[in-house]
Every structure is written in structure tokens, then in C-alpha cells.
Amino acid sequence: YTYFIQQSYHQIAENAARGEGEYLEAFAHFRGCPSESLSSFKVVIRSNYQKLFLETDPLGKSFQQRFEEVMHRYPMLRQKCGAFSDSSLS
């Protein structure tokens, strides 16, 4: 999962900007999102693009933390898309 994010960060960002794409779908899959939650996942990622993909973090080194913080605000999606633990926010 971490390796995928590191190697595909720019492609994930490009897909997130459009709200669709194979890298965004692969990311959702790695997070355990069932297919019925995929469209909601894509909307959340696209609507939070500015918070997730920062110019000050061009390699995405703290992307996972930002992602967890965003998902923390969507409890229904968080439940469906794997184990988003609150401890990861500390």
C-alpha cells in the first residue's frame, strides 16, 4: 500500500483532479473500498483535492496522514473503505 502510494502519487493526483481513473480506483481498492462505495470515494477525493495534494509536498510524503484526516470527516465512507483507525491521526 505504502509502496503503491510512493510510486504512483502523481498518477493518483492526476486521477483525483478528474475524479476518475485507474490509479484512483487502485488506491480505493488498496483501502478496501467495495465497488458500491467507489463513486462516493472518488467524489470525496476530488472534492478534497486541495487538502490532499499540496504543492508544498510534491512527493506526497505526508499524503497518507492528510488522507486519514480527510476520511475522518466521512464516517460512513470510512466504515465501508477499510479500517481507518483514529489512532493514525495522532
The first five atom37 places (N, CA, C, CB, O) and aatype in JSON, in Angstrom:
{
  "aatype": [18, 16, 18, 13, 9, 5, 5, 15, 18, 8, 5, 9, 0, 6, 2, 0, 0, 1, 7, 6, 7, 6, 18, 10, 6, 0, 13, 0, 8, 13, 1, 7, 4, 14, 15, 6, 15, 10, 15, 15, 13, 11, 19, 19, 9, 1, 15, 2, 18, 5, 11, 10, 13, 10, 6, 16, 3, 14, 10, 7, 11, 15, 13, 5, 5, 1, 13, 6, 6, 19, 12, 8, 1, 18, 14, 12, 10, 1, 5, 11, 4, 7, 0, 13, 15, 3, 15, 15, 10, 15],
  "atom_mask": [
    [1, 1, 1, 1, 1],
    [1, 1, 1, 1, 1],
    [1, 1, 1, 1, 1],
    [1, 1, 1, 1, 1],
    [1, 1, 1, 1, 1],
    [1, 1, 1, 1, 1],
    [1, 1, 1, 1, 1],
    [1, 1, 1, 1, 1],
    [1, 1, 1, 1, 1],
    [1, 1, 1, 1, 1],
    [1, 1, 1, 1, 1],
    [1, 1, 1, 1, 1],
    [1, 1, 1, 1, 1],
    [1, 1, 1, 1, 1],
    [1, 1, 1, 1, 1],
    [1, 1, 1, 1, 1],
    [1, 1, 1, 1, 1],
    [1, 1, 1, 1, 1],
    [1, 1, 1, 0, 1],
    [1, 1, 1, 1, 1],
    [1, 1, 1, 0, 1],
    [1, 1, 1, 1, 1],
    [1, 1, 1, 1, 1],
    [1, 1, 1, 1, 1],
    [1, 1, 1, 1, 1],
    [1, 1, 1, 1, 1],
    [1, 1, 1, 1, 1],
    [1, 1, 1, 1, 1],
    [1, 1, 1, 1, 1],
    [1, 1, 1, 1, 1],
    [1, 1, 1, 1, 1],
    [1, 1, 1, 0, 1],
    [1, 1, 1, 1, 1],
    [1, 1, 1, 1, 1],
    [1, 1, 1, 1, 1],
    [1, 1, 1, 1, 1],
    [1, 1, 1, 1, 1],
    [1, 1, 1, 1, 1],
    [1, 1, 1, 1, 1],
    [1, 1, 1, 1, 1],
    [1, 1, 1, 1, 1],
    [1, 1, 1, 1, 1],
    [1, 1, 1, 1, 1],
    [1, 1, 1, 1, 1],
    [1, 1, 1, 1, 1],
    [1, 1, 1, 1, 1],
    [1, 1, 1, 1, 1],
    [1, 1, 1, 1, 1],
    [1, 1, 1, 1, 1],
    [1, 1, 1, 1, 1],
    [1, 1, 1, 1, 1],
    [1, 1, 1, 1, 1],
    [1, 1, 1, 1, 1],
    [1, 1, 1, 1, 1],
    [1, 1, 1, 1, 1],
    [1, 1, 1, 1, 1],
    [1, 1, 1, 1, 1],
    [1, 1, 1, 1, 1],
    [1, 1, 1, 1, 1],
    [1, 1, 1, 0, 1],
    [1, 1, 1, 1, 1],
    [1, 1, 1, 1, 1],
    [1, 1, 1, 1, 1],
    [1, 1, 1, 1, 1],
    [1, 1, 1, 1, 1],
    [1, 1, 1, 1, 1],
    [1, 1, 1, 1, 1],
    [1, 1, 1, 1, 1],
    [1, 1, 1, 1, 1],
    [1, 1, 1, 1, 1],
    [1, 1, 1, 1, 1],
    [1, 1, 1, 1, 1],
    [1, 1, 1, 1, 1],
    [1, 1, 1, 1, 1],
    [1, 1, 1, 1, 1],
    [1, 1, 1, 1, 1],
    [1, 1, 1, 1, 1],
    [1, 1, 1, 1, 1],
    [1, 1, 1, 1, 1],
    [1, 1, 1, 1, 1],
    [1, 1, 1, 1, 1],
    [1, 1, 1, 0, 1],
    [1, 1, 1, 1, 1],
    [1, 1, 1, 1, 1],
    [1, 1, 1, 1, 1],
    [1, 1, 1, 1, 1],
    [1, 1, 1, 1, 1],
    [1, 1, 1, 1, 1],
    [1, 1, 1, 1, 1],
    [1, 1, 1, 1, 1]
  ],
  "atom_positions": [
    [[0.83, -1.2, 0.0], [0.0, 0.0, 0.0], [0.87, 1.26, 0.0], [-0.94, 0.0, 1.21], [0.7, 2.14, -0.84]],
    [[1.79, 1.33, 0.93], [2.68, 2.49, 1.02], [3.55, 2.6, -0.23], [3.56, 2.41, 2.28], [3.74, 3.69, -0.77]],
    [[4.06, 1.47, -0.7], [4.88, 1.46, -1.91], [4.06, 1.96, -3.11], [5.44, 0.04, -2.18], [4.55, 2.74, -3.92]],
    [[2.83, 1.49, -3.21], [1.96, 1.92, -4.31], [1.77, 3.44, -4.28], [0.59, 1.22, -4.22], [1.86, 4.09, -5.32]],
    [[1.52, 4.0, -3.11], [1.34, 5.45, -3.0], [2.63, 6.18, -3.39], [0.93, 5.84, -1.55], [2.58, 7.16, -4.14]],
    [[3.75, 5.72, -2.9], [5.03, 6.37, -3.23], [5.32, 6.33, -4.72], [6.17, 5.7, -2.46], [5.77, 7.32, -5.29]],
    [[5.07, 5.21, -5.35], [5.38, 5.05, -6.76], [4.35, 5.69, -7.69], [5.5, 3.6, -7.09], [4.66, 6.03, -8.83]],
    [[3.13, 5.86, -7.2], [2.02, 6.31, -8.06], [1.4, 7.63, -7.62], [0.95, 5.26, -8.1], [0.33, 8.0, -8.1]],
    [[2.07, 8.34, -6.73], [1.48, 9.56, -6.15], [1.02, 10.55, -7.23], [2.5, 10.25, -5.24], [-0.09, 11.07, -7.15]],
    [[1.85, 10.8, -8.22], [1.49, 11.78, -9.26], [0.31, 11.3, -10.1], [2.7, 12.07, -10.16], [-0.55, 12.1, -10.47]],
    [[0.28, 10.02, -10.41], [-0.85, 9.48, -11.17], [-2.14, 9.51, -10.35], [-0.54, 8.06, -11.63], [-3.21, 9.78, -10.89]],
    [[-2.03, 9.22, -9.06], [-3.2, 9.3, -8.19], [-3.71, 10.73, -8.16], [-2.86, 8.8, -6.75], [-4.92, 10.97, -8.24]],
    [[-2.79, 11.69, -8.04], [-3.16, 13.1, -8.02], [-3.86, 13.51, -9.32], [-1.92, 13.99, -7.79], [-4.87, 14.21, -9.29]],
    [[-3.33, 13.06, -10.45], [-3.96, 13.39, -11.74], [-5.36, 12.8, -11.82], [-3.11, 12.87, -12.9], [-6.29, 13.48, -12.26]],
    [[-5.51, 11.56, -11.41], [-6.82, 10.92, -11.42], [-7.77, 11.62, -10.45], [-6.7, 9.44, -11.06], [-8.95, 11.81, -10.76]],
    [[-7.27, 12.0, -9.29], [-8.11, 12.67, -8.29], [-8.62, 14.0, -8.81], [-7.33, 12.89, -6.98], [-9.76, 14.38, -8.54]],
    [[-7.8, 14.71, -9.56], [-8.22, 16.0, -10.12], [-9.4, 15.81, -11.08], [-7.04, 16.67, -10.86], [-10.27, 16.68, -11.17]],
    [[-9.42, 14.69, -11.79], [-10.51, 14.39, -12.72], [-11.67, 13.68, -12.03], [-10.01, 13.54, -13.88], [-12.8, 13.68, -12.53]],
    [[-11.38, 13.07, -10.87], [-12.41, 12.32, -10.17], [-12.61, 10.92, -10.71], [0.0, 0.0, 0.0], [-13.6, 10.26, -10.4]],
    [[-11.65, 10.44, -11.51], [-11.73, 9.09, -12.05], [-10.38, 8.67, -12.6], [-12.8, 9.01, -13.15], [-9.49, 9.5, -12.83]],
    [[-10.24, 7.37, -12.8], [-9.01, 6.85, -13.38], [-8.55, 5.59, -12.68], [0.0, 0.0, 0.0], [-8.95, 5.29, -11.55]],
    [[-7.71, 4.84, -13.38], [-7.3, 3.54, -12.86], [-6.45, 3.63, -11.59], [-6.52, 2.8, -13.92], [-6.54, 2.75, -10.74]],
    [[-5.65, 4.68, -11.45], [-4.84, 4.81, -10.23], [-5.7, 5.15, -9.02], [-3.75, 5.88, -10.42], [-5.46, 4.66, -7.92]],
    [[-6.7, 5.97, -9.23], [-7.62, 6.31, -8.14], [-8.42, 5.07, -7.74], [-8.57, 7.47, -8.56], [-8.66, 4.84, -6.55]],
    [[-8.84, 4.29, -8.72], [-9.57, 3.06, -8.43], [-8.68, 2.04, -7.72], [-10.13, 2.46, -9.72], [-9.13, 1.35, -6.8]],
    [[-7.42, 1.95, -8.13], [-6.49, 1.04, -7.46], [-6.26, 1.48, -6.02], [-5.14, 0.98, -8.23], [-6.2, 0.65, -5.11]],
    [[-6.14, 2.78, -5.81], [-5.97, 3.31, -4.46], [-7.19, 2.94, -3.6], [-5.78, 4.85, -4.49], [-7.03, 2.5, -2.46]],
    [[-8.39, 3.12, -4.14], [-9.61, 2.75, -3.41], [-9.61, 1.26, -3.09], [-10.88, 3.13, -4.23], [-9.99, 0.84, -2.0]],
    [[-9.17, 0.47, -4.05], [-9.11, -0.98, -3.84], [-8.14, -1.32, -2.7], [-8.68, -1.69, -5.14], [-8.45, -2.14, -1.84]],
    [[-6.96, -0.69, -2.7], [-6.0, -0.93, -1.63], [-6.57, -0.55, -0.27], [-4.72, -0.14, -1.89], [-6.2, -1.15, 0.74]],
    [[-7.47, 0.44, -0.24], [-8.08, 0.85, 1.01], [-9.27, -0.03, 1.39], [-8.52, 2.29, 0.91], [-9.87, 0.17, 2.44]],
    [[-9.62, -0.98, 0.54], [-10.68, -1.91, 0.86], [-12.08, -1.43, 0.5], [0.0, 0.0, 0.0], [-13.07, -1.97, 0.99]],
    [[-12.18, -0.42, -0.35], [-13.49, 0.1, -0.73], [-14.22, -0.89, -1.63], [-13.35, 1.46, -1.44], [-13.68, -1.3, -2.66]],
    [[-15.43, -1.28, -1.25], [-16.21, -2.14, -2.13], [-16.67, -1.35, -3.36], [-17.42, -2.75, -1.38], [-16.74, -0.12, -3.31]],
    [[-16.99, -2.04, -4.42], [-17.35, -1.37, -5.67], [-18.53, -0.42, -5.51], [-17.66, -2.39, -6.73], [-18.6, 0.6, -6.2]],
    [[-19.47, -0.75, -4.61], [-20.63, 0.14, -4.43], [-20.26, 1.46, -3.73], [-21.7, -0.57, -3.63], [-21.06, 2.4, -3.74]],
    [[-19.09, 1.54, -3.13], [-18.64, 2.77, -2.47], [-17.65, 3.57, -3.32], [-18.0, 2.44, -1.14], [-17.24, 4.66, -2.93]],
    [[-17.28, 3.02, -4.47], [-16.25, 3.65, -5.29], [-16.62, 5.05, -5.75], [-15.96, 2.79, -6.48], [-15.78, 5.95, -5.71]],
    [[-17.86, 5.25, -6.18], [-18.24, 6.59, -6.66], [-18.2, 7.6, -5.53], [-19.64, 6.55, -7.29], [-17.78, 8.74, -5.74]],
    [[-18.62, 7.23, -4.33], [-18.54, 8.14, -3.18], [-17.09, 8.45, -2.84], [-19.25, 7.54, -1.96], [-16.74, 9.59, -2.53]],
    [[-16.25, 7.44, -2.89], [-14.83, 7.6, -2.6], [-14.22, 8.62, -3.58], [-14.09, 6.25, -2.7], [-13.5, 9.53, -3.16]],
    [[-14.52, 8.46, -4.85], [-13.99, 9.36, -5.87], [-14.45, 10.8, -5.64], [-14.42, 8.9, -7.27], [-13.66, 11.73, -5.79]],
    [[-15.71, 10.98, -5.28], [-16.24, 12.33, -5.02], [-15.52, 12.96, -3.84], [-17.77, 12.27, -4.75], [-15.14, 14.14, -3.9]],
    [[-15.32, 12.21, -2.78], [-14.64, 12.73, -1.59], [-13.2, 13.12, -1.93], [-14.65, 11.69, -0.44], [-12.73, 14.19, -1.53]],
    [[-12.5, 12.28, -2.67], [-11.11, 12.58, -3.03], [-11.05, 13.82, -3.91], [-10.47, 11.37, -3.76], [-10.22, 14.71, -3.7]],
    [[-11.93, 13.88, -4.9], [-11.91, 15.04, -5.81], [-12.29, 16.32, -5.07], [-12.85, 14.82, -6.99], [-11.66, 17.36, -5.28]],
    [[-13.3, 16.27, -4.23], [-13.74, 17.49, -3.53], [-12.73, 17.95, -2.48], [-15.08, 17.25, -2.86], [-12.77, 19.1, -2.05]],
    [[-11.83, 17.07, -2.07], [-10.8, 17.44, -1.09], [-9.41, 17.49, -1.73], [-10.79, 16.44, 0.06], [-8.4, 17.41, -1.03]],
    [[-9.37, 17.64, -3.03], [-8.1, 17.62, -3.77], [-7.09, 18.62, -3.2], [-8.36, 17.91, -5.24], [-5.93, 18.28, -2.99]],
    [[-7.54, 19.85, -2.95], [-6.62, 20.9, -2.47], [-6.01, 20.56, -1.11], [-7.37, 22.24, -2.37], [-4.88, 20.95, -0.82]],
    [[-6.75, 19.83, -0.27], [-6.23, 19.43, 1.04], [-5.3, 18.23, 0.94], [-7.39, 19.11, 1.99], [-4.37, 18.09, 1.73]],
    [[-5.55, 17.37, -0.03], [-4.79, 16.13, -0.14], [-3.49, 16.27, -0.91], [-5.63, 15.1, -0.8], [-2.47, 15.69, -0.52]],
    [[-3.51, 17.03, -1.99], [-2.35, 17.11, -2.88], [-1.76, 18.51, -2.84], [-2.75, 16.73, -4.33], [-2.12, 19.39, -3.63]],
    [[-0.86, 18.7, -1.89], [-0.28, 20.01, -1.64], [0.95, 20.26, -2.49], [0.06, 20.15, -0.17], [1.77, 19.36, -2.69]],
    [[1.08, 21.48, -2.98], [2.29, 21.86, -3.73], [3.52, 21.82, -2.83], [2.13, 23.27, -4.34], [4.63, 21.6, -3.31]],
    [[3.32, 22.02, -1.54], [4.44, 22.01, -0.6], [4.91, 20.59, -0.28], [4.04, 22.72, 0.68], [5.91, 20.42, 0.42]],
    [[4.2, 19.58, -0.78], [4.57, 18.18, -0.57], [4.53, 17.45, -1.92], [3.62, 17.49, 0.48], [3.7, 16.56, -2.12]],
    [[5.42, 17.83, -2.86], [5.33, 17.31, -4.22], [5.56, 15.8, -4.36], [6.32, 18.01, -5.06], [5.16, 15.22, -5.37]],
    [[6.17, 15.18, -3.38], [6.4, 13.74, -3.44], [5.37, 12.95, -2.62], [7.8, 13.42, -2.94], [5.4, 11.72, -2.6]],
    [[4.47, 13.67, -1.95], [3.4, 13.01, -1.2], [3.86, 12.31, 0.07], [0.0, 0.0, 0.0], [3.25, 11.34, 0.51]],
    [[4.93, 12.82, 0.66], [5.48, 12.17, 1.86], [4.49, 12.13, 3.03], [6.73, 12.88, 2.3], [4.51, 11.18, 3.81]],
    [[3.64, 13.13, 3.16], [2.65, 13.13, 4.25], [1.22, 12.96, 3.71], [2.75, 14.43, 5.07], [0.25, 13.31, 4.38]],
    [[1.11, 12.43, 2.5], [-0.21, 12.22, 1.89], [-1.09, 11.3, 2.73], [-0.05, 11.64, 0.49], [-2.27, 11.59, 2.94]],
    [[-0.52, 10.2, 3.21], [-1.33, 9.25, 3.98], [-1.96, 9.89, 5.21], [-0.48, 8.06, 4.4], [-3.11, 9.61, 5.54]],
    [[-1.22, 10.75, 5.88], [-1.76, 11.43, 7.05], [-2.89, 12.37, 6.64], [-0.66, 12.22, 7.78], [-3.94, 12.4, 7.29]],
    [[-2.69, 13.11, 5.57], [-3.75, 14.01, 5.09], [-4.98, 13.22, 4.66], [-3.24, 14.88, 3.91], [-6.11, 13.64, 4.9]],
    [[-4.75, 12.09, 4.02], [-5.85, 11.25, 3.59], [-6.66, 10.77, 4.79], [-5.32, 10.06, 2.78], [-7.89, 10.82, 4.77]],
    [[-5.99, 10.31, 5.82], [-6.69, 9.84, 7.02], [-7.48, 10.97, 7.66], [-5.68, 9.25, 8.04], [-8.6, 10.76, 8.13]],
    [[-6.92, 12.17, 7.68], [-7.61, 13.32, 8.26], [-8.88, 13.65, 7.47], [-6.68, 14.54, 8.31], [-9.92, 13.96, 8.05]],
    [[-8.79, 13.59, 6.15], [-9.97, 13.84, 5.31], [-11.01, 12.75, 5.55], [-9.58, 13.89, 3.81], [-12.19, 13.07, 5.76]],
    [[-10.62, 11.5, 5.53], [-11.57, 10.4, 5.7], [-12.21, 10.39, 7.07], [-10.89, 9.08, 5.45], [-13.32, 9.88, 7.25]],
    [[-11.52, 10.95, 8.04], [-12.08, 11.02, 9.39], [-13.38, 11.82, 9.4], [-11.06, 11.66, 10.36], [-14.23, 11.61, 10.26]],
    [[-13.54, 12.73, 8.44], [-14.75, 13.56, 8.36], [-15.91, 12.86, 7.64], [-14.44, 14.85, 7.65], [-17.0, 13.43, 7.53]],
    [[-15.69, 11.65, 7.15], [-16.71, 10.91, 6.4], [-16.89, 9.53, 7.03], [-16.32, 10.78, 4.9], [-16.44, 8.53, 6.47]],
    [[-17.56, 9.46, 8.19], [-17.64, 8.19, 8.92], [-18.3, 7.04, 8.13], [-18.39, 8.4, 10.19], [-17.87, 5.89, 8.25]],
    [[-19.32, 7.33, 7.35], [-19.97, 6.26, 6.6], [-19.0, 5.66, 5.57], [-21.25, 6.8, 5.89], [-18.9, 4.44, 5.44]],
    [[-18.3, 6.5, 4.85], [-17.35, 6.02, 3.86], [-16.16, 5.36, 4.54], [-16.87, 7.18, 2.95], [-15.64, 4.36, 4.05]],
    [[-15.75, 5.91, 5.65], [-14.62, 5.35, 6.4], [-14.93, 3.91, 6.83], [-14.3, 6.23, 7.65], [-14.05, 3.05, 6.79]],
    [[-16.17, 3.66, 7.24], [-16.56, 2.31, 7.65], [-16.53, 1.35, 6.47], [-17.95, 2.33, 8.28], [-16.15, 0.19, 6.62]],
    [[-16.94, 1.82, 5.3], [-17.02, 0.94, 4.13], [-15.67, 0.7, 3.49], [-17.96, 1.53, 3.11], [-15.45, -0.34, 2.88]],
    [[-14.77, 1.65, 3.62], [-13.48, 1.58, 2.92], [-12.35, 1.2, 3.85], [-13.17, 2.91, 2.25], [-11.38, 1.94, 3.98]],
    [[-12.46, 0.09, 4.49], [-11.38, -0.43, 5.3], [-11.33, 0.12, 6.7], [0.0, 0.0, 0.0], [-12.21, 0.86, 7.14]],
    [[-10.29, -0.24, 7.37], [-10.11, 0.14, 8.77], [-9.34, 1.44, 8.86], [-9.39, -0.97, 9.56], [-8.11, 1.44, 8.94]],
    [[-10.08, 2.55, 8.85], [-9.43, 3.85, 9.02], [-9.37, 4.11, 10.52], [-10.21, 5.0, 8.24], [-10.35, 4.54, 11.12]],
    [[-8.25, 3.86, 11.09], [-8.17, 3.97, 12.54], [-7.94, 5.39, 13.0], [-7.09, 3.09, 13.06], [-7.17, 6.14, 12.41]],
    [[-8.62, 5.74, 14.07], [-8.46, 7.08, 14.64], [-7.05, 7.27, 15.19], [-9.49, 7.32, 15.74], [-6.59, 8.4, 15.28]],
    [[-6.36, 6.2, 15.55], [-5.02, 6.32, 16.11], [-4.04, 6.85, 15.06], [-4.55, 4.97, 16.65], [-3.0, 7.41, 15.41]],
    [[-4.36, 6.67, 13.78], [-3.44, 7.15, 12.75], [-3.45, 8.66, 12.64], [-3.8, 6.54, 11.4], [-2.6, 9.24, 11.96]],
    [[-4.4, 9.32, 13.31], [-4.47, 10.76, 13.27], [-3.6, 11.43, 14.32], [-5.88, 11.21, 13.44], [-3.41, 12.64, 14.28]],
    [[-3.07, 10.65, 15.26], [-2.28, 11.24, 16.32], [-0.9, 11.61, 15.84], [-2.17, 10.3, 17.48], [-0.09, 12.12, 16.61]]
  ]
}
